[in-house]
Amino acid sequence: PPACAAPPAAAAHTFPDGTTRRTLATHSLPGAGGVQPLASAEGECAAFERAAAPFRALVAAATNLFAERLSSSLRARAPLLVAEDGTEFNSLHDVSTAGEHLEHFHAYTRATPSSHGPASPPTIDLHTDQGIFIAFTPALMVSATGEPDAAADAGRFEVGLADGSRAEAHFDPDSLVFLLGDGIHQVLPKDAAPRLRAAPHALSAPPTGAGGARAWYGRMVLPPKEAVIPASLSENRKTFGTLRAIMVEATLGGVEDPEAMSLGCSAPDLRPTHRELSACEAGTIFCWNRCMNTTEDRGVWYGVSDEICAEQGKQLQCTDVRGHIYNSSYDRHGDYNPNCVAPGAPHVNSDFPTLPGFPTDPEVCNQEAWDAFSATDGFEFSTALGPRGKLMWNVVEGEGGPAIESKMAYNGLFGYTSWGLRNNALGAGKNGMQGAWVAMALPGDDYTLTGGLNLSLPGSILPYQIDEVHSRFRYWKGSGQPDSAANQGRHGEPIPTVPDTLYNKSIHATGCFSSMSFTASVLGEEAITIDGSDNVIWAANVENAYVESHGRSNRGIVVIEWRTGATEFRDYPPPPLPAPPPPAPPAAPPSSGGGGLSAAAIGGIVGGVVGGLAVGLLAYYCGLKAGWFATAGDKTAAKGASYQPRQGTEQRM
């Protein structure tokens, strides 16, 4: 290939199917910074840069209009983001124009004539890009002589739908495609309307023959580097710029910040010469919004690889605990890990099976019934736990001195209820949840990852310590689950138990509400500050028996002074947005599309390709001006009910 397509100007990466991708990377800065040159703009790269300039400018204009039109279609409370100096970004258009835009010119080559049909493993499997959105041109096949061939097969591009299925996308060769990335969920609040979804997509690259290439261009929009990551995603208040710097340091120095890596771009290398849009390094897999090491990751042992899975006749995939393949278009709180699964394994398209009776009947589970169930008779103090819960207590003389006699009541079915003592250590994750000691009431026993709790067995109230890195119940001290710690000699052994410091325990569950009661002066190994105050964290699950996420509305923090009953809310679920206005009549959508361009393979083809694409992009630009754009969001939430919780019972322990 010409010098412009060779290292160090172009970075190269080879995928498992033998496809090699060469990349010319550049970027555009907001404001006066503007369009930036390629990393090496000499010789053939300089000629390419001159030829690509009008094309890049046209894509930039179309990107700006897309952000403007999308902003006008959204309803979300402002500001979306705020910088450290107080600068507000009130709309998605504000965020887009103030952020850096990464640009890649890709050329894919593969000499092998293997099929890229539905039965063949894709070159890049389902993934979502890590920016707010990406604008790209559909691929264009280029011959060894530099001639574009619009009629040649440019491969298979699939989109993951919200129900977990895949659909092949066919693009108009003279259009620009916009695809939302996972970054949209970092910028927009969850209650923004309409609900948008990041679109997972997969590529099966075709054989290109000697000297040929599959050419492609993409432009990824990032959040402003000075904007602070929303508190709902990070309690440590990093900026997006700091986040990216930490990721670079982690890549170059091997020092990983777990929170940063979980929030950040999936790119393994963010250096200017190699700004990746989505691909992961060898030995890793894109899983739960980041690249995860398939051998061990964040101290957890997985011990899988493409080779190990192939020996088992399986494929390496990112799956949930049920073996369902990660589907980033299905928006749910995840527990995803590298895993070997059989070909044809289902994609995640539903939540865990729900408790029978969910949702509850509001005519039966009414305010009068709740008031009676949650009555504070016999307790000196009480405080609300959000709009649905109540904690009541007395300071009593217990088995070894002063103790707290408590009862937590919750308006909802019994998935679990819990309260505990916030981890106040500096930097404790999840707003002090990680590392905290809690007491939790469970409606059954014999917990398994795939089956949840066995609800035919008696429930329990026990103390646990939430893991300092991993939030999932299976990592908690006291859970009794197999230890997954890597390189510490504990892999496969049960996680250590904790002393049961709770007594006078009882559970009461109906088809509407639940409560747990116990007395304690110590939760596991953490003493309650009976003569002072504690930051009390609380949570409940009212949907399933899998000890799964509580969701944002069923958790909080309240400061309690035990002997006086004084309370102060530190964290509370936000109020819902007002009802959105009636939707405007839908506009006629443009034809789906994207064109193709890459200089990473053949520098001499650029002039002709840019000329042809400019006509189509200009038409799309005018279409945006004329309002030929509509947005829609979708989410599938298929529910099941295969478990029988112990609702309508009272259990004393």
C-alpha positions in Angstrom: 0.0 0.0 0.0 1.1 3.6 -0.4 3.0 5.3 2.4 -0.2 7.1 3.7 -1.8 3.7 4.3 1.2 2.2 6.1 2.5 2.6 9.8 3.0 4.9 11.5 0.6 7.1 9.6 -2.1 4.3 9.5 -2.6 2.0 12.5 -3.4 -1.7 11.6 -5.5 -4.3 13.4 -6.2 -7.9 12.4 -9.5 -9.5 13.4 -10.0 -13.2 14.1 -11.5 -13.9 10.7 -8.3 -12.7 9.0 -9.6 -9.2 8.0 -7.0 -6.4 8.5 -8.2 -2.9 9.1 -5.9 0.1 8.5 -6.9 3.4 10.0 -6.1 7.0 9.3 -7.2 8.9 12.4 -7.8 12.6 13.0 -10.3 14.8 14.8 -12.1 18.1 14.9 -12.1 20.4 18.0 -14.9 22.7 19.1 -14.6 26.5 18.6 -11.5 28.0 17.2 -9.6 24.7 17.2 -11.6 23.4 14.3 -10.6 20.7 11.8 -7.3 19.1 12.8 -4.8 17.6 10.3 -4.0 14.0 10.0 -1.2 12.7 12.2 1.2 12.5 9.3 0.2 15.0 6.6 3.2 14.6 4.3 3.6 13.2 0.8 0.5 11.1 -0.2 -1.1 11.9 3.2 -1.0 15.6 2.3 -2.6 15.0 -1.0 -5.3 12.9 0.7 -5.9 15.6 3.3 -6.4 18.3 0.6 -8.9 16.0 -1.2 -10.8 15.0 1.9 -11.1 18.6 3.3 -14.4 19.5 1.5 -15.9 16.1 2.4 -15.0 16.5 6.1 -16.5 19.9 6.1 -19.8 18.7 4.5 -20.1 15.8 7.1 -19.4 18.3 9.9 -22.3 20.5 8.6 -24.6 17.6 8.4 -23.6 16.4 11.9 -24.4 19.8 13.3 -27.8 19.8 11.6 -28.6 16.3 12.9 -27.8 17.3 16.5 -29.9 20.4 16.1 -32.9 18.5 14.7 -32.5 15.7 17.3 -32.4 18.3 20.1 -35.6 19.9 18.9 -37.3 16.5 19.1 -36.3 15.7 22.7 -37.8 16.7 26.1 -35.3 16.6 28.9 -34.7 18.7 31.9 -31.9 21.3 31.4 -29.0 21.5 31.8 -27.9 18.1 30.4 -24.3 18.7 31.5 -22.5 21.4 33.5 -18.8 22.3 33.3 -16.6 22.8 36.4 -16.7 26.5 35.8 -20.5 26.5 35.8 -21.0 26.6 32.0 -24.2 24.8 31.1 -24.9 22.6 28.1 -28.7 22.8 27.9 -29.4 20.7 24.8 -28.0 17.9 22.9 -27.0 20.4 20.2 -25.0 22.3 22.9 -23.2 19.1 23.9 -22.5 18.1 20.4 -21.0 21.4 19.2 -18.8 21.7 22.4 -17.4 18.2 22.2 -14.5 16.8 20.2 -15.3 14.8 17.1 -13.1 11.8 16.3 -12.7 10.9 12.6 -11.5 7.7 11.1 -10.8 6.6 7.5 -10.8 2.8 7.5 -9.7 0.3 4.8 -10.6 -3.4 5.4 -8.7 -6.1 3.4 -8.9 -9.8 3.4 -7.5 -12.2 0.8 -9.3 -15.3 1.9 -12.5 -16.1 -0.1 -14.5 -17.3 3.0 -18.2 -16.6 3.2 -19.5 -13.7 5.1 -23.1 -15.0 5.1 -25.4 -15.3 8.2 -23.7 -18.6 9.3 -20.2 -17.2 9.4 -18.9 -15.4 12.5 -18.8 -11.7 11.9 -15.6 -9.7 11.6 -16.8 -7.4 14.4 -19.8 -8.8 16.4 -22.6 -6.7 17.9 -21.3 -3.7 19.7 -22.3 -0.1 20.3 -20.0 2.9 19.7 -19.0 4.8 22.7 -19.6 8.3 21.6 -22.9 10.2 21.7 -23.5 9.3 18.1 -21.6 8.5 15.0 -22.0 9.7 11.4 -20.7 7.3 8.8 -20.7 6.6 5.1 -21.6 3.1 3.9 -18.7 1.1 2.7 -17.4 1.3 -0.8 -15.3 -1.4 -2.5 -12.2 -0.2 -4.2 -10.0 -2.1 -6.7 -6.3 -2.5 -6.7 -6.1 0.3 -9.2 -8.0 2.7 -7.0 -11.2 2.5 -8.9 -14.4 2.5 -6.8 -16.9 -0.2 -7.6 -20.4 0.7 -6.3 -21.9 -2.6 -7.5 -19.4 -4.8 -5.6 -20.5 -6.6 -2.4 -19.3 -4.4 0.6 -20.2 -7.0 3.2 -23.0 -7.6 5.7 -24.0 -4.9 8.1 -26.4 -6.0 10.8 -28.3 -4.0 13.4 -29.4 -5.5 16.8 -33.1 -4.8 17.4 -34.7 -4.2 20.7 -36.1 -7.7 20.9 -32.7 -9.2 20.6 -33.0 -10.2 16.9 -30.8 -9.0 14.1 -31.7 -7.3 10.8 -29.4 -6.7 7.9 -29.2 -3.0 6.9 -29.1 -1.9 3.3 -27.9 1.6 2.7 -28.4 4.1 -0.1 -24.8 4.7 -1.4 -25.3 8.5 -1.5 -26.4 9.2 2.1 -25.0 9.7 5.6 -26.0 7.3 8.4 -26.3 8.5 12.0 -26.1 5.8 14.7 -26.6 6.5 18.4 -23.9 5.3 20.8 -23.8 4.4 24.5 -22.7 8.0 25.2 -26.3 9.1 24.6 -27.1 7.4 27.9 -24.3 9.3 29.7 -25.7 12.6 28.5 -29.5 12.3 28.5 -31.4 11.5 31.8 -33.3 8.3 31.9 -36.6 10.1 31.9 -35.9 12.1 28.7 -38.6 11.7 26.1 -38.8 10.1 23.6 -36.7 7.2 24.9 -33.6 6.7 22.6 -31.6 3.6 22.3 -28.0 3.0 21.2 -28.0 0.8 18.2 -25.8 -2.3 18.4 -24.3 -3.4 15.0 -22.1 -6.0 13.6 -19.9 -6.2 10.5 -19.0 -9.1 8.3 -16.3 -7.9 5.9 -16.1 -9.4 2.4 -12.9 -10.8 0.8 -11.3 -8.0 -1.1 -8.7 -9.7 -3.3 -5.1 -8.7 -3.8 -4.7 -4.9 -3.6 -8.5 -4.2 -3.1 -10.1 -2.7 0.0 -13.4 -2.0 1.7 -13.4 1.8 2.3 -15.3 3.5 5.2 -15.4 6.8 7.0 -16.9 7.6 10.5 -17.2 10.7 12.7 -17.8 10.1 16.4 -19.2 12.9 18.6 -17.9 13.0 22.2 -19.2 15.0 25.2 -17.4 18.2 26.1 -14.2 17.4 27.9 -14.8 20.1 30.5 -18.3 18.8 31.4 -18.7 16.9 34.6 -20.1 13.4 34.5 -23.6 13.4 35.9 -24.0 12.3 39.5 -26.3 9.5 38.5 -23.3 7.8 36.8 -20.4 8.8 39.0 -20.4 10.2 42.6 -16.7 11.2 42.2 -17.6 14.1 39.9 -14.9 13.6 37.2 -15.0 15.5 34.0 -15.3 13.7 30.7 -11.8 15.0 29.8 -10.4 13.6 33.1 -12.1 10.3 32.4 -10.4 10.0 29.0 -7.0 11.0 30.5 -7.4 8.2 33.1 -8.2 5.7 30.4 -5.1 6.7 28.5 -3.0 6.4 31.6 -4.6 3.0 32.3 -3.7 1.9 28.7 -0.1 3.1 28.8 0.7 2.5 32.4 -1.5 -0.4 33.4 -3.1 1.4 36.3 -6.9 1.0 36.0 -9.6 3.1 37.5 -12.6 0.7 37.5 -15.2 3.5 37.5 -13.5 5.3 34.7 -13.1 2.2 32.6 -16.8 1.3 33.2 -18.0 4.7 32.1 -15.5 5.4 29.3 -15.0 4.8 25.7 -14.4 1.2 24.7 -11.3 2.3 22.8 -8.1 0.5 23.9 -5.9 3.3 22.7 -6.9 7.0 22.6 -3.6 8.4 21.4 -3.9 10.8 18.5 -2.4 8.3 16.0 -4.9 5.7 16.9 -8.3 6.9 18.2 -10.4 3.8 18.0 -14.2 4.1 17.6 -15.2 0.7 18.9 -12.8 -2.2 18.5 -11.2 -4.0 21.5 -7.6 -5.3 21.7 -6.9 -9.0 21.3 -7.6 -10.9 24.5 -10.6 -8.6 25.4 -14.2 -8.5 24.4 -16.6 -5.5 24.3 -18.9 -6.3 27.2 -21.1 -4.0 29.3 -19.9 -0.8 27.8 -16.2 -1.5 27.9 -13.5 -3.9 26.8 -13.2 -6.7 29.3 -10.2 -9.0 29.6 -11.4 -12.6 28.9 -9.0 -14.2 31.2 -9.4 -12.0 34.3 -10.9 -8.6 34.7 -11.0 -6.4 37.8 -9.9 -9.2 40.0 -12.5 -11.7 38.7 -11.4 -14.9 36.9 -13.1 -15.8 33.7 -10.6 -18.0 32.0 -12.0 -18.0 28.5 -10.8 -17.1 25.0 -11.7 -17.5 21.4 -9.5 -20.6 21.3 -10.9 -22.2 24.5 -14.5 -21.6 23.3 -13.7 -23.0 19.9 -12.4 -26.2 21.4 -15.8 -26.6 23.1 -17.6 -26.0 19.9 -18.8 -22.7 21.2 -18.3 -19.0 20.6 -16.8 -16.3 22.9 -19.6 -13.9 23.8 -20.6 -11.3 26.4 -23.5 -12.8 28.3 -25.6 -12.3 31.4 -25.8 -14.9 34.1 -28.5 -16.8 32.1 -26.1 -17.2 29.1 -28.1 -14.6 27.1 -25.8 -12.6 24.8 -25.3 -8.9 25.7 -27.8 -6.7 23.8 -26.8 -3.1 24.4 -30.1 -1.9 22.8 -31.9 -3.5 25.7 -31.5 -0.9 28.5 -31.2 -2.7 31.8 -28.9 -2.8 34.8 -26.4 -5.4 33.8 -24.3 -8.3 35.1 -22.4 -9.2 31.9 -19.2 -11.3 31.6 -17.1 -13.1 28.9 -18.5 -16.6 28.4 -18.5 -19.5 26.0 -21.9 -20.1 24.6 -23.3 -22.4 21.9 -24.0 -21.0 18.5 -27.6 -19.5 18.3 -27.7 -18.6 22.0 -30.5 -16.0 22.6 -29.8 -12.3 23.1 -31.0 -10.4 26.1 -34.5 -9.2 25.3 -36.3 -9.2 28.7 -35.8 -8.6 32.3 -35.7 -11.5 34.8 -39.0 -13.3 35.3 -41.2 -11.2 37.6 -42.9 -12.1 40.9 -46.5 -13.3 40.5 -48.8 -10.4 41.1 -46.4 -7.9 39.7 -47.4 -5.1 39.2 -49.7 -5.0 42.2 -53.4 -4.1 41.9 -53.8 -0.5 43.0 -57.4 -1.0 44.0 -56.3 -3.7 46.5 -52.9 -2.2 47.4 -54.3 1.2 48.1 -53.2 4.0 50.4 -55.5 2.9 53.3 -54.0 -0.6 53.2 -50.5 0.8 53.1 -51.1 3.1 56.0 -52.4 0.2 58.1 -49.5 -2.1 57.1 -46.8 0.5 57.8 -48.3 1.9 61.1 -45.6 2.9 63.5 -47.4 1.7 66.6 -44.8 0.6 69.2 -42.0 2.6 67.7 -40.7 5.9 69.1 -39.1 7.1 65.8 -39.7 6.7 62.1 -38.6 8.2 58.8 -39.7 7.9 55.2 -37.6 5.9 52.8 -38.5 7.6 49.6 -42.1 7.7 48.5 -42.7 3.9 49.1 -40.8 3.0 52.3 -40.6 3.6 56.0 -38.0 2.8 58.6 -39.1 2.8 62.3 -37.0 2.1 65.4 -36.5 2.2 69.1 -33.2 2.4 71.1 -33.4 -0.5 73.5 -31.2 -2.4 75.9 -30.1 -5.4 73.8 -28.1 -8.6 74.4 -24.8 -6.8 75.0 -25.9 -3.2 75.6 -27.8 -0.5 73.7 -29.2 -1.7 70.4 -31.6 -0.6 67.6 -34.9 -2.4 67.4 -36.0 -1.7 63.8 -38.7 -2.4 61.2 -38.5 -1.5 57.5 -41.8 -1.6 55.6 -42.0 -1.2 51.9 -44.9 -0.7 49.5 -44.4 -3.4 46.9 -43.9 -7.1 46.5 -41.2 -8.9 48.3 -38.0 -9.3 46.2 -35.8 -8.1 49.0 -35.6 -5.3 51.5 -32.4 -3.9 53.0 -30.8 -1.2 55.0 -27.3 -0.7 56.3 -24.4 1.6 57.0 -22.9 3.6 54.2 -19.2 3.1 53.5 -17.8 6.6 54.3 -14.3 5.9 53.1 -13.0 8.4 50.6 -13.6 7.2 47.1 -16.0 4.4 48.1 -17.9 3.4 44.9 -21.6 3.7 44.1 -22.0 6.6 46.5 -20.8 4.5 49.5 -22.7 1.4 48.6 -19.6 -0.6 47.7 -17.9 -1.9 50.9 -20.9 -1.1 53.0 -22.4 -3.5 55.7 -26.1 -4.1 55.3 -28.9 -6.3 56.7 -31.0 -7.8 53.9 -34.3 -9.8 54.0 -34.6 -12.4 51.2 -37.9 -14.2 50.4 -36.3 -17.6 49.8 -33.0 -19.6 49.8 -30.6 -21.6 47.7 -29.7 -18.7 45.5 -28.3 -19.5 42.0 -27.3 -17.2 39.2 -29.6 -18.7 36.7 -32.6 -19.5 39.0 -32.5 -16.8 41.6 -33.9 -17.7 45.0 -35.9 -20.9 45.6 -39.1 -19.3 46.9 -40.4 -22.6 48.3 -37.8 -22.4 51.0 -38.0 -20.1 54.1 -36.5 -16.6 53.7 -33.9 -15.0 55.8 -32.5 -11.8 57.3 -28.8 -11.7 57.5 -25.9 -9.3 57.5 -23.7 -8.9 54.4 -20.8 -6.8 53.2 -21.2 -5.5 49.7 -18.0 -6.0 47.6 -15.8 -3.0 47.3 -15.5 -3.3 43.5 -18.5 -5.4 42.3 -22.0 -4.6 43.2 -23.7 -7.9 42.3 -24.9 -10.0 45.2 -22.8 -13.0 44.1 -19.7 -11.1 45.1 -20.9 -10.1 48.6 -19.2 -11.3 51.7 -21.8 -13.6 53.3 -23.5 -14.6 50.0 -22.1 -18.1 50.1 -21.4 -18.0 46.4 -18.2 -19.5 44.8 -15.4 -17.0 45.0 -14.3 -15.7 41.5 -11.2 -13.9 42.7 -8.3 -14.2 40.3 -4.7 -15.0 41.4 -5.5 -15.2 45.1 -5.9 -18.9 45.6 -9.7 -18.6 46.4 -11.1 -19.2 42.9 -14.0 -21.6 43.2 -14.1 -21.7 47.0 -17.1 -20.2 48.8 -16.9 -16.6 49.7 -16.3 -16.3 53.5 -19.4 -16.1 55.7 -20.0 -13.3 58.2 -21.2 -13.5 61.8 -25.0 -13.2 62.2 -25.3 -10.3 64.6 -29.0 -9.8 64.2 -31.7 -11.2 66.5 -35.5 -11.0 67.1 -35.9 -11.3 63.4 -39.2 -11.6 61.4 -40.5 -11.1 57.9 -44.0 -10.2 56.9 -45.0 -10.2 53.2 -48.5 -9.8 51.6 -49.5 -9.6 48.0 -49.0 -5.8 48.3 -46.3 -5.0 50.9 -43.4 -6.4 52.9 -41.5 -5.7 56.0 -38.4 -7.0 57.9 -37.8 -6.5 61.6 -34.7 -7.2 63.7 -32.6 -5.9 66.6 -28.9 -5.3 66.4 -26.1 -3.1 67.7 -23.7 -4.3 65.0 -24.3 -5.2 61.3 -21.8 -7.9 60.6 -18.6 -6.2 61.5 -19.8 -2.6 61.5 -21.2 -1.1 64.7 -24.2 1.1 64.6 -23.4 4.6 66.0 -26.3 4.4 68.5 -25.1 7.4 70.5 -24.5 9.5 67.4 -25.6 9.3 63.8 -25.1 7.1 60.7 -25.4 7.5 57.0 -28.0 4.8 56.4 -28.4 3.4 52.9 -31.5 1.5 52.0 -32.9 -0.4 48.9 -35.7 -2.7 47.9 -36.5 -4.9 44.9 -40.3 -5.4 44.2 -40.1 -7.1 40.8 -38.1 -10.4 40.9 -36.4 -13.1 43.1 -32.9 -12.8 41.5 -31.5 -10.3 44.1 -31.1 -8.0 41.2 -30.8 -4.2 40.9 -33.2 -2.1 42.9 -33.4 0.6 40.3 -33.0 4.4 40.9 -36.4 4.8 42.6 -36.1 2.1 45.2 -32.9 3.2 47.0 -31.5 6.2 48.9 -29.4 7.6 51.7 -30.7 9.2 54.9 -28.7 10.5 57.9 -30.2 9.2 61.2 -29.5 10.4 64.7 -30.7 7.3 66.5 -31.5 8.6 70.0 -33.2 11.8 68.9 -34.9 10.6 65.7 -33.5 13.5 63.7 -33.1 12.7 60.0 -31.6 14.4 57.0 -32.0 13.1 53.4 -28.7 12.9 51.5 -29.9 11.1 48.4 -33.5 10.8 47.1 -35.1 9.6 43.9 -35.7 12.6 41.6 -39.3 13.7 40.9 -40.7 12.6 37.5 -40.7 15.0 34.6 -44.1 16.6 33.8 -46.0 14.9 31.1 -44.6 15.7 27.6 -46.7 17.7 25.2 -48.6 15.8 22.4 -46.2 14.7 19.7 -45.9 16.6 16.5 -47.1 14.9 13.3 -44.3 12.6 12.1 -42.1 13.9 9.3 -41.3 11.7 6.3 -38.0 9.9 7.1 -35.1 10.0 4.6 -33.9 6.8 3.0 -31.4 4.9 5.2 -27.9 5.2 4.2 -24.2 6.1 4.3 -21.6 6.3 1.6 -18.0 5.0 1.7 -14.6 6.5 1.8 -11.2 5.4 3.2 -7.8 6.6 2.4 -6.1 4.0 4.6 -5.8 1.6 1.6 -5.4 3.5 -1.6 -4.4 7.2 -1.5 -5.1 7.9 -5.2 -8.8 7.1 -5.1 -9.8 10.0 -2.9 -10.7 12.7 -5.4 -13.1 10.6 -7.3 -14.8 9.1 -4.3 -15.2 12.5 -2.5 -16.8 14.0 -5.6 -19.4 11.3 -5.8 -20.2 11.3 -2.1 -20.4 15.1 -2.0 -23.5 15.0 -4.2 -25.3 12.5 -2.0 -24.3 14.2 1.2 -25.3 17.6 -0.1 -28.7 16.1 -0.8 -28.9 14.8 2.7 -27.8 18.1 4.1 -30.6 19.9 2.2 -33.0 17.2 3.4 -32.1 18.0 7.0 -32.6 21.7 6.3 -36.1 20.8 4.9 -37.0 18.8 8.0 -36.8 15.3 6.5 -35.9 13.7 9.8 -37.9 12.0 12.5 -36.8 10.1 15.7 -38.2 7.2 17.6 -37.3 5.2 20.6 -38.2 1.7 21.5 -37.7 -0.9 24.2 -39.0 -4.4 24.6 -39.6 -5.6 28.1 -41.0 -9.1 27.9 -42.0 -10.2 31.3 -42.4 -13.8 32.6 -43.6 -15.3 35.9 -42.3 -18.6 36.8 -41.5 -18.2 40.6 -43.8 -18.4 43.6 -42.6 -15.9 46.2 -43.7 -16.3 49.8 -46.1 -13.4 49.7 -48.9 -13.3 52.2 -46.9 -14.9 54.9 -45.2 -14.0 58.2 -42.0 -15.6 59.2 -40.2 -15.3 62.5 -36.6 -16.4 63.0 
